Amino acid sequence: MIVRKYTDIEAVDVEIEGAERVKIRVIIGEDDGAPNFIMRRFTIAPGGKTPYHTHSWEHEVYVLNGRGEVRQKDSAKELSAGSVVLVVPNEEHNFVNTGEEPLDFLCVVPK
């Protein structure tokens, strides 16, 4: 069993094309011996965003604080603390901070 604070993990810049002002912490992952899932904490600074992207796996998101949107090409849904999101496989999406404070969320993906 592993118990720790998320702050024990260094936040690093997301360095993929189209990401702006986004940091990630892999708070539980393969290095911890997690056999099936990876839990990540994202922080998007005000005015920041992830790029539009798609992938073959689902992921679940739980918003911890801040305000933002999860977007598809033709729609956007508002996010705030307590919002949950299911992104199904191959669904194009991105996350945008629309507020004045950091947008923090947990994201769980299969290993």
Backbone as numpy.savetxt, mean C-alpha at the origin, in Angstrom:
# Nx Ny Nz CAx CAy CAz Cx Cy Cz
7.31 -17.38 16.54 6.46 -16.20 16.54 7.36 -14.96 16.54
6.94 -13.96 15.80 7.66 -12.69 15.76 6.71 -11.61 16.24
7.18 -10.80 17.15 6.43 -9.64 17.63 7.39 -8.46 17.61
6.99 -7.38 16.97 7.83 -6.19 16.92 6.97 -4.99 16.55
7.53 -3.83 16.57 6.87 -2.60 16.13 7.21 -2.38 14.66
6.25 -1.85 13.91 6.52 -1.61 12.49 7.66 -0.62 12.32
7.86 0.25 13.31 8.93 1.25 13.23 10.32 0.62 13.35
10.38 -0.66 13.74 11.67 -1.37 13.76 12.18 -1.65 12.34
11.30 -1.52 11.35 11.64 -1.77 9.95 11.85 -0.43 9.26
12.94 -0.32 8.54 13.24 0.93 7.84 12.26 1.17 6.68
11.77 2.38 6.57 10.96 2.78 5.42 11.89 3.16 4.28
11.65 2.58 3.11 12.50 2.89 1.95 11.63 3.45 0.83
12.24 4.27 0.00 11.53 4.84 -1.14 11.12 3.75 -2.11
9.91 3.88 -2.65 9.47 3.01 -3.75 10.07 3.60 -5.01
10.94 2.84 -5.64 11.69 3.35 -6.78 11.27 2.67 -8.07
9.98 2.75 -8.37 9.50 2.26 -9.66 8.92 3.44 -10.43
8.99 3.37 -11.72 8.53 4.47 -12.56 7.08 4.82 -12.25
6.83 6.09 -12.04 5.47 6.57 -11.76 5.15 6.72 -10.29
5.98 6.16 -9.42 5.77 6.34 -7.98 6.31 7.71 -7.57
5.52 8.42 -6.79 5.92 9.75 -6.33 5.65 9.86 -4.84
6.70 10.11 -4.06 6.59 10.37 -2.63 5.98 9.19 -1.86
6.41 7.97 -2.22 5.89 6.75 -1.61 7.03 6.01 -0.91
6.77 5.58 0.32 7.71 4.75 1.08 7.03 3.43 1.43
7.84 2.39 1.60 7.34 1.06 1.93 8.17 0.47 3.04
7.48 -0.28 3.89 8.13 -1.14 4.89 7.57 -2.54 4.68
8.41 -3.54 4.49 7.96 -4.92 4.48 7.98 -5.36 5.95
6.80 -5.35 6.59 6.77 -5.57 8.03 6.70 -7.04 8.41
6.21 -7.88 7.52 6.31 -9.34 7.67 6.52 -9.89 6.27
7.58 -10.68 6.11 7.87 -11.18 4.78 8.65 -12.47 4.78
9.19 -12.78 3.63 9.93 -14.03 3.44 11.11 -14.13 4.40
11.80 -13.03 4.65 12.95 -13.06 5.56 12.56 -13.44 6.98
11.27 -13.29 7.31 10.76 -13.65 8.63 10.26 -15.10 8.66
10.28 -15.77 7.52 9.78 -17.13 7.44 8.30 -17.23 7.17
7.67 -16.13 6.75 6.24 -16.15 6.43 6.03 -17.06 5.22
5.22 -18.13 5.35 5.11 -19.10 4.26 4.15 -18.72 3.14
3.19 -17.83 3.41 2.15 -17.61 2.40 1.90 -16.16 2.02
2.08 -15.22 2.94 1.70 -13.83 2.69 2.82 -12.88 3.08
2.77 -11.71 2.47 3.69 -10.62 2.80 2.84 -9.43 3.20
3.17 -8.84 4.36 2.46 -7.65 4.83 3.38 -6.45 4.70
2.86 -5.42 4.04 3.64 -4.21 3.80 2.87 -3.01 4.32
3.61 -2.01 4.76 3.00 -0.74 5.17 3.52 0.32 4.21
2.59 0.97 3.53 2.92 2.05 2.62 2.60 3.39 3.26
3.43 4.37 2.99 3.18 5.76 3.37 3.31 6.60 2.12
2.23 7.28 1.77 2.24 8.19 0.62 2.12 9.60 1.16
3.13 10.42 0.89 3.14 11.80 1.36 2.09 12.61 0.60
1.66 13.74 1.17 0.71 14.60 0.46 1.19 14.90 -0.97
0.29 14.75 -1.92 0.61 14.96 -3.32 1.24 13.77 -4.00
1.48 12.69 -3.25 2.13 11.51 -3.80 1.14 10.50 -4.37
1.71 9.50 -5.07 0.87 8.48 -5.69 1.71 7.26 -6.06
1.03 6.13 -6.20 1.66 4.96 -6.80 1.34 5.01 -8.29
2.11 4.32 -9.12 1.79 4.30 -10.54 0.57 3.41 -10.80
-0.10 3.66 -11.93 -1.11 2.70 -12.37 -0.38 1.40 -12.66
-0.93 0.30 -12.18 -0.29 -0.99 -12.42 -1.31 -2.10 -12.28
-0.90 -3.28 -12.71 -1.73 -4.47 -12.60 -0.81 -5.65 -12.32
-1.35 -6.69 -11.72 -0.59 -7.88 -11.43 -1.54 -9.06 -11.33
-0.99 -10.25 -11.37 -1.82 -11.46 -11.45 -2.32 -11.94 -10.09
-2.03 -11.23 -9.03 -2.49 -11.65 -7.70 -3.41 -10.60 -7.11
-4.24 -11.04 -6.18 -5.08 -10.12 -5.42 -4.25 -9.47 -4.33
-4.75 -8.36 -3.82 -4.21 -7.86 -2.57 -5.28 -7.12 -1.80
-5.10 -7.13 -0.49 -6.04 -6.48 0.41 -5.35 -5.30 1.07
-6.11 -4.23 1.26 -5.57 -2.99 1.82 -6.45 -2.55 2.98
-5.80 -2.09 4.04 -6.50 -1.49 5.19 -5.87 -0.13 5.45
-6.67 0.94 5.37 -6.16 2.30 5.54 -6.09 2.63 7.03
-4.89 3.03 7.45 -4.64 3.37 8.85 -4.96 4.83 9.16
-4.52 5.72 8.28 -4.80 7.15 8.47 -4.57 7.91 7.18
-5.03 9.14 7.17 -4.91 9.99 6.00 -6.14 9.90 5.10
-6.05 10.61 3.99 -7.14 10.63 3.01 -6.54 10.40 1.63
-7.30 9.71 0.81 -6.81 9.47 -0.53 -7.87 8.85 -1.40
-7.40 8.33 -2.52 -8.29 7.64 -3.47 -7.57 6.41 -4.00
-8.36 5.39 -4.29 -7.89 4.28 -5.11 -8.57 4.48 -6.45
-7.76 4.48 -7.50 -8.28 4.85 -8.82 -8.12 3.72 -9.81
-9.07 3.72 -10.75 -8.99 2.95 -11.97 -9.01 3.97 -13.09
-8.84 3.53 -14.31 -8.79 4.49 -15.43 -10.01 5.41 -15.48
-11.20 4.87 -15.18 -12.43 5.66 -15.34 -13.20 5.90 -14.04
-12.58 5.64 -12.88 -13.29 5.87 -11.62 -12.30 6.04 -10.48
-12.82 6.58 -9.38 -12.02 6.75 -8.17 -12.93 6.56 -6.97
-12.39 5.95 -5.94 -13.14 5.75 -4.71 -12.34 6.36 -3.57
-13.03 7.11 -2.71 -12.37 7.80 -1.59 -11.93 6.81 -0.53
-10.81 7.14 0.10 -10.26 6.33 1.19 -10.00 7.22 2.40
-10.21 6.66 3.58 -9.86 7.32 4.84 -9.64 6.23 5.87
-9.25 6.61 7.07 -8.96 5.63 8.12 -10.12 4.65 8.25
-9.79 3.37 8.25 -10.80 2.32 8.38 -11.30 1.77 7.06
-10.97 2.43 5.94 -11.38 1.90 4.63 -10.63 0.61 4.34
-11.31 -0.31 3.67 -10.68 -1.55 3.21 -10.89 -1.66 1.70
-9.92 -2.27 1.04 -9.94 -2.39 -0.42 -9.53 -3.81 -0.80
-10.25 -4.39 -1.72 -9.83 -5.63 -2.36 -9.53 -5.29 -3.81
-8.30 -5.51 -4.21 -7.91 -5.36 -5.61 -7.79 -6.78 -6.15
-8.64 -7.10 -7.11 -8.65 -8.46 -7.66 -7.53 -8.60 -8.70
-7.15 -9.84 -9.02 -6.09 -10.03 -10.00 -6.38 -9.33 -11.32
-5.34 -8.74 -11.89 -5.37 -8.07 -13.20 -6.22 -6.82 -13.24
-6.59 -6.26 -12.10 -7.35 -5.01 -12.06 -6.37 -3.83 -11.98
-6.38 -2.99 -13.02 -5.48 -1.85 -13.03 -5.91 -0.84 -11.97
-4.93 -0.30 -11.23 -5.26 0.57 -10.10 -4.05 1.41 -9.70
-4.31 2.43 -8.92 -3.26 3.16 -8.23 -3.86 3.82 -6.99
-2.97 4.27 -6.11 -3.37 4.94 -4.88 -2.80 6.35 -4.90
-3.62 7.33 -4.47 -3.23 8.73 -4.50 -3.56 9.36 -3.15
-2.62 10.13 -2.61 -2.89 10.90 -1.40 -3.54 12.21 -1.82
-4.78 12.43 -1.39 -5.51 13.66 -1.72 -5.61 14.59 -0.52
-4.99 14.20 0.59 -5.10 14.97 1.82 -3.86 15.80 2.11
-3.82 16.32 3.32 -2.72 17.18 3.75 -1.81 16.50 4.77
-2.04 15.21 5.02 -1.18 14.43 5.91 -0.84 13.12 5.21
0.12 12.39 5.73 0.47 11.12 5.08 -0.72 10.16 5.00
-0.80 9.42 3.92 -1.76 8.34 3.75 -1.01 7.05 4.04
-1.39 6.37 5.13 -0.75 5.13 5.54 -1.71 3.98 5.40
-1.24 2.88 4.78 -2.09 1.71 4.69 -1.27 0.42 4.72
-1.92 -0.62 5.21 -1.35 -1.96 5.17 -1.81 -2.62 3.89
-0.93 -3.41 3.29 -1.24 -4.12 2.07 -0.72 -5.55 2.22
-1.60 -6.53 2.05 -1.22 -7.93 2.17 -1.32 -8.56 0.79
-0.23 -9.24 0.40 -0.17 -9.92 -0.89 0.33 -11.34 -0.68
0.00 -12.25 -1.58 0.55 -13.60 -1.47 2.05 -13.59 -1.77
2.74 -14.54 -1.20 4.18 -14.66 -1.39 4.50 -15.11 -2.80
